[in-house]
């Protein structure tokens, strides 16, 4: 309830960007939580500044770790 309309817009844009990059490059991209939602040491939030669009392969290797 504390996310703004702009936050929801930016979150949607991240997912749209992942789709666009997949279409343009032929490589699957995904939206990653920079600080994992359920990390062992820290937990992040599903907010725009905690999202990054990265290749799916990189995201799969990363897992739920945060350095």
MARVOVEX-474598 format. One record per residue: residue number from 1; x, y, z of N, C-alpha, C in turn; residue in three letters. Coordinates in pm, 1 decimal. Layout:
! MARVOVEX-474598
+-----+----------+----------+----------+----------+----------+----------+----------+----------+----------+-----+
!   k !       nx !       ny !       nz !      cax !      cay !      caz !       cx !       cy !       cz !   r !
+-----+----------+----------+----------+----------+----------+----------+----------+----------+----------+-----+
! NUM !        X !        Y !        Z !        X !        Y !        Z !        X !        Y !        Z ! ALA !
...
+-----+----------+----------+----------+----------+----------+----------+----------+----------+----------+-----+
***
This chain:
! MARVOVEX-474598
+-----+----------+----------+----------+----------+----------+----------+----------+----------+----------+-----+
!   k !       nx !       ny !       nz !      cax !      cay !      caz !       cx !       cy !       cz !   r !
+-----+----------+----------+----------+----------+----------+----------+----------+----------+----------+-----+
!   1 !     82.0 !   -119.4 !      0.0 !      0.0 !      0.0 !      0.0 !     86.4 !    125.8 !      0.0 ! UNK !
!   2 !    215.3 !    114.9 !     31.9 !    300.1 !    232.4 !     37.8 !    372.4 !    260.8 !    -93.1 ! UNK !
!   3 !    355.7 !    175.0 !   -194.9 !    413.6 !    203.0 !   -325.9 !    327.4 !    306.1 !   -398.8 ! UNK !
!   4 !    392.9 !    395.5 !   -470.8 !    321.1 !    498.7 !   -544.8 !    288.1 !    450.5 !   -686.0 ! UNK !
!   5 !    207.8 !    528.2 !   -756.6 !    178.1 !    497.2 !   -896.8 !    306.0 !    494.4 !   -978.7 ! UNK !
!   6 !    397.5 !    585.4 !   -948.9 !    526.0 !    588.2 !  -1019.2 !    605.3 !    460.2 !   -993.5 ! UNK !
!   7 !    602.5 !    410.8 !   -869.5 !    672.1 !    286.1 !   -837.4 !    617.0 !    171.1 !   -920.7 ! UNK !
!   8 !    484.3 !    160.3 !   -925.8 !    424.1 !     52.7 !  -1005.5 !    458.8 !     67.2 !  -1152.9 ! UNK !
!   9 !    462.2 !    191.1 !  -1202.4 !    500.2 !    216.4 !  -1341.4 !    643.3 !    169.8 !  -1366.3 ! UNK !
!  10 !    735.8 !    206.6 !  -1278.4 !    876.5 !    170.2 !  -1295.5 !    898.3 !     18.9 !  -1285.3 ! UNK !
!  11 !    825.9 !    -46.1 !  -1197.6 !    835.5 !   -192.4 !  -1187.3 !    788.2 !   -255.8 !  -1317.9 ! UNK !
!  12 !    677.0 !   -207.5 !  -1371.4 !    627.3 !   -257.4 !  -1499.1 !    726.2 !   -232.7 !  -1612.2 ! UNK !
!  13 !    790.8 !   -117.2 !  -1610.3 !    890.4 !    -84.5 !  -1712.1 !   1008.2 !   -181.6 !  -1707.9 ! UNK !
!  14 !   1048.3 !   -224.0 !  -1588.6 !   1158.4 !   -319.9 !  -1577.4 !   1120.8 !   -451.2 !  -1645.0 ! UNK !
!  15 !    999.6 !   -498.0 !  -1621.1 !    955.0 !   -622.9 !  -1684.4 !    938.5 !   -606.2 !  -1835.5 ! UNK !
!  16 !    888.9 !   -490.6 !  -1878.9 !    877.9 !   -463.6 !  -2022.5 !   1015.6 !   -460.8 !  -2087.9 ! UNK !
!  17 !   1113.5 !   -403.3 !  -2019.0 !   1249.8 !   -397.6 !  -2071.6 !   1308.9 !   -537.3 !  -2086.5 ! UNK !
!  18 !   1281.9 !   -624.7 !  -1990.9 !   1331.1 !   -762.7 !  -2000.8 !   1273.7 !   -830.9 !  -2124.3 ! UNK !
!  19 !   1145.6 !   -809.9 !  -2150.6 !   1081.2 !   -868.2 !  -2269.0 !   1143.4 !   -810.7 !  -2396.2 ! UNK !
!  20 !   1161.6 !   -679.5 !  -2400.2 !   1218.1 !   -614.5 !  -2518.0 !   1360.3 !   -662.9 !  -2544.9 ! UNK !
!  21 !   1442.7 !   -669.2 !  -2440.5 !   1580.5 !   -715.8 !  -2458.8 !   1584.0 !   -859.7 !  -2509.0 ! UNK !
!  22 !   1491.4 !   -942.0 !  -2461.3 !   1484.5 !  -1080.9 !  -2508.2 !   1452.7 !  -1083.6 !  -2657.2 ! UNK !
!  23 !   1356.5 !  -1003.5 !  -2700.1 !   1318.9 !   -999.5 !  -2842.4 !   1433.1 !   -948.2 !  -2928.9 ! UNK !
!  24 !   1500.7 !   -843.3 !  -2884.0 !   1604.6 !   -779.0 !  -2964.2 !   1731.8 !   -863.6 !  -2971.4 ! UNK !
!  25 !   1770.3 !   -924.1 !  -2860.7 !   1898.7 !   -994.7 !  -2856.3 !   1888.1 !  -1144.5 !  -2881.9 ! UNK !
!  26 !   1768.8 !  -1201.2 !  -2860.7 !   1754.9 !  -1345.8 !  -2871.8 !   1806.3 !  -1419.9 !  -2749.3 ! UNK !
!  27 !   1848.6 !  -1344.0 !  -2651.0 !   1895.6 !  -1399.7 !  -2523.1 !   1788.2 !  -1369.1 !  -2420.7 ! UNK !
!  28 !   1753.8 !  -1466.5 !  -2335.1 !   1649.6 !  -1442.9 !  -2234.7 !   1702.5 !  -1352.4 !  -2123.4 ! UNK !
!  29 !   1623.7 !  -1249.8 !  -2092.9 !   1654.4 !  -1155.3 !  -1986.1 !   1549.0 !  -1168.3 !  -1877.1 ! UNK !
!  30 !   1585.6 !  -1130.8 !  -1755.1 !   1490.6 !  -1138.0 !  -1644.4 !   1508.5 !  -1018.7 !  -1551.5 ! UNK !
!  31 !   1408.3 !   -998.5 !  -1468.1 !   1415.2 !   -892.9 !  -1367.3 !   1469.5 !   -956.5 !  -1239.5 ! UNK !
!  32 !   1577.5 !   -899.8 !  -1190.9 !   1646.3 !   -952.4 !  -1073.7 !   1627.5 !   -858.3 !   -955.8 ! UNK !
!  33 !   1613.2 !   -915.4 !   -838.4 !   1615.4 !   -835.6 !   -715.6 !   1761.0 !   -825.2 !   -673.0 ! UNK !
!  34 !   1814.6 !   -704.6 !   -671.9 !   1954.8 !   -682.5 !   -636.8 !   1980.6 !   -736.6 !   -496.4 ! UNK !
!  35 !   1899.1 !   -696.7 !   -402.9 !   1902.3 !   -755.6 !   -268.1 !   1787.5 !   -856.1 !   -266.3 ! UNK !
!  36 !   1818.8 !   -985.7 !   -251.8 !   1715.2 !  -1089.2 !   -261.6 !   1598.1 !  -1067.6 !   -165.9 ! UNK !
!  37 !   1481.0 !  -1110.4 !   -211.1 !   1362.2 !  -1098.7 !   -126.5 !   1372.4 !  -1188.2 !     -3.6 ! UNK !
!  38 !   1437.1 !  -1302.8 !    -20.2 !   1451.0 !  -1397.7 !     91.2 !   1595.0 !  -1445.1 !    104.0 ! UNK !
!  39 !   1685.8 !  -1352.1 !    127.6 !   1826.1 !  -1386.4 !    143.3 !   1852.5 !  -1445.1 !    280.7 ! UNK !
!  40 !   1968.0 !  -1510.0 !    295.2 !   2004.1 !  -1568.3 !    425.3 !   2045.7 !  -1461.4 !    525.7 ! UNK !
!  41 !   2112.5 !  -1355.4 !    475.0 !   2162.5 !  -1250.9 !    564.4 !   2079.4 !  -1123.6 !    559.4 ! UNK !
!  42 !   2027.6 !  -1090.1 !    440.7 !   1946.9 !   -968.8 !    423.7 !   1827.6 !   -999.4 !    335.1 ! UNK !
!  43 !   1723.9 !   -920.1 !    348.4 !   1605.8 !   -934.2 !    263.8 !   1572.7 !   -798.4 !    203.7 ! UNK !
!  44 !   1550.6 !   -799.0 !     71.3 !   1517.6 !   -676.1 !      1.7 !   1368.3 !   -663.4 !    -19.5 ! UNK !
!  45 !   1331.0 !   -559.8 !    -91.3 !   1191.1 !   -531.5 !   -119.4 !   1166.4 !   -534.9 !   -269.8 ! UNK !
!  46 !   1041.1 !   -552.7 !   -308.4 !   1002.8 !   -548.5 !   -448.6 !    968.7 !   -403.6 !   -482.6 ! UNK !
!  47 !   1075.4 !   -323.2 !   -497.3 !   1063.5 !   -180.4 !   -526.9 !   1156.2 !   -147.9 !   -644.0 ! UNK !
!  48 !   1128.7 !    -39.6 !   -716.1 !   1207.5 !     -9.2 !   -835.8 !   1358.6 !     -3.4 !   -814.4 ! UNK !
!  49 !   1403.4 !     56.8 !   -707.0 !   1548.5 !     69.4 !   -689.2 !   1615.8 !    -59.7 !   -642.6 ! UNK !
!  50 !   1540.5 !   -166.9 !   -629.0 !   1598.4 !   -297.7 !   -596.9 !   1587.5 !   -393.0 !   -716.3 ! UNK !
!  51 !   1553.4 !   -340.4 !   -832.9 !   1537.4 !   -424.2 !   -950.8 !   1644.4 !   -393.0 !  -1054.1 ! UNK !
!  52 !   1690.9 !   -497.2 !  -1122.0 !   1784.8 !   -482.3 !  -1233.0 !   1744.9 !   -581.2 !  -1341.0 ! UNK !
!  53 !   1758.7 !   -541.5 !  -1466.1 !   1729.5 !   -630.1 !  -1578.1 !   1861.9 !   -690.6 !  -1622.5 ! UNK !
!  54 !   1874.0 !   -822.1 !  -1605.2 !   1998.9 !   -891.7 !  -1636.4 !   1967.9 !  -1018.3 !  -1715.9 ! UNK !
!  55 !   2068.4 !  -1072.1 !  -1785.4 !   2044.5 !  -1197.3 !  -1857.6 !   1998.7 !  -1308.7 !  -1761.9 ! UNK !
!  56 !   1904.1 !  -1388.2 !  -1806.7 !   1849.7 !  -1495.9 !  -1723.7 !   1960.0 !  -1590.0 !  -1677.1 ! UNK !
!  57 !   2055.1 !  -1618.8 !  -1764.5 !   2164.7 !  -1709.3 !  -1729.0 !   2243.8 !  -1655.7 !  -1609.4 ! UNK !
!  58 !   2269.6 !  -1526.1 !  -1609.0 !   2341.4 !  -1463.4 !  -1498.1 !   2256.7 !  -1469.7 !  -1371.4 ! UNK !
!  59 !   2128.0 !  -1444.3 !  -1385.1 !   2038.7 !  -1447.6 !  -1270.0 !   2030.9 !  -1587.5 !  -1210.8 ! UNK !
!  60 !   2030.6 !  -1690.2 !  -1296.3 !   2024.1 !  -1827.9 !  -1248.2 !   2148.8 !  -1866.0 !  -1169.5 ! UNK !
!  61 !   2264.0 !  -1817.1 !  -1214.0 !   2389.5 !  -1846.5 !  -1145.1 !   2395.3 !  -1774.3 !  -1011.2 ! UNK !
!  62 !   2344.0 !  -1650.6 !  -1010.5 !   2348.5 !  -1567.1 !   -890.4 !   2271.3 !  -1628.8 !   -775.2 ! UNK !
!  63 !   2155.6 !  -1685.7 !   -804.4 !   2072.2 !  -1742.4 !   -698.0 !   2024.6 !  -1634.1 !   -603.5 ! UNK !
!  64 !   2006.5 !  -1667.7 !   -478.8 !   1957.4 !  -1571.6 !   -378.7 !   2070.9 !  -1520.1 !   -291.8 ! UNK !
!  65 !   2184.1 !  -1489.1 !   -354.3 !   2297.0 !  -1440.1 !   -276.2 !   2310.5 !  -1289.8 !   -294.3 ! UNK !
!  66 !   2369.4 !  -1226.7 !   -197.1 !   2394.9 !  -1083.0 !   -202.3 !   2529.7 !  -1058.6 !   -138.3 ! UNK !
!  67 !   2619.8 !  -1000.7 !   -216.9 !   2754.9 !   -973.4 !   -163.2 !   2762.8 !   -836.8 !   -102.2 ! UNK !
+-----+----------+----------+----------+----------+----------+----------+----------+----------+----------+-----+
***
